[in-house]
Amino acid sequence: MMKKQILCVEDEAAIRQMIRFSLEREGYAVMEAENAYVARELVANQTPDLMLIDWMLPNISGPELIRRFRKDEVTRDIPIVMLTARSEEEDMIQGLEVGADDYLSKPVSLKTLTARIKALLRRSEGFSARKVLTVGPIHLDLDAHQLTINGQSIHLGITEYKLLEFFMKHPGRVYSRAQLLDFIWGQNTYIEERTVDVHILRLRKALKQQEADHCIHTVRGAGYRFAEDALNEL
């Protein structure tokens, strides 16, 4: 079995080496980049399975690098973990909104980092069923990992895709943020419930391209519900 490739984009050599040593011990192959330019060159030659990107990079910041990767068809679905010394909630939200799938504050716990990487890789590989989910005009091809609404292809990130798949498989029922964290991110994963809101916002934004965002209902004080009857008029 080929080793999973992890790209670590971090300008501090000591931190890169520490992360590399820890991940190679876990059986991963690690590529290192000290800035965005080197990272893009490495990705052009070999597409990684996951990327770790520091916020404070020289010349091009981590959030801007993530934004560029998300615009590229080759890299838009690669799981990304943002590493940063910035620990304010607003910074975490900004990191998620530009396209990061997870966020870890420095100093990074290598044990936690490894657990998050394993969880993200499991999720990115979890779309092997050969079938299509259909609710109204929404078609989710689980084999091709593709969403179409009214015949138009809509891009979703990995987490948003997983959320929509879960909602389409369980329409009508209200799920709390804690339940969604367990079902989508996995149990024993220490992620703030606010993260769910950010990814719901991103999912709604994608669905709104075909006026289908109203199928995701917010139930005050309870959580979120997928309302398939809201799609009947589309």
Salt bridges, closest charged atoms under 4 A:
GLU10 OE1 - LYS106 NZ 2.82
GLU24 OE2 - ARG20 NE 2.80
GLU26 OE1 - LYS118 NZ 3.60
GLU32 OE1 - ARG16 NE 2.99
GLU32 OE2 - ARG20 NH1 2.89
ASP54 OD1 - LYS106 NZ 2.97
GLU64 OE1 - ARG67 NH1 2.58
GLU64 OE2 - ARG68 NE 3.02
ASP77 OD1 - HIS155 ND1 3.84
ASP91 OD1 - ARG86 NH2 3.28
ASP101 OD2 - ARG70 NH2 2.78
ASP102 OD1 - ARG116 NH1 2.92
GLU125 OE2 - LYS4 NZ 2.48
ASP143 OD2 - ARG130 NH1 3.01
GLU160 OE2 - HIS199 ND1 2.46
GLU160 OE2 - ARG202 NE 3.36
GLU165 OE1 - LYS162 NZ 4.00
GLU165 OE2 - LYS169 NZ 2.83
ASP197 OD1 - ARG177 NE 2.69
ASP197 OD2 - ARG194 NH1 3.88
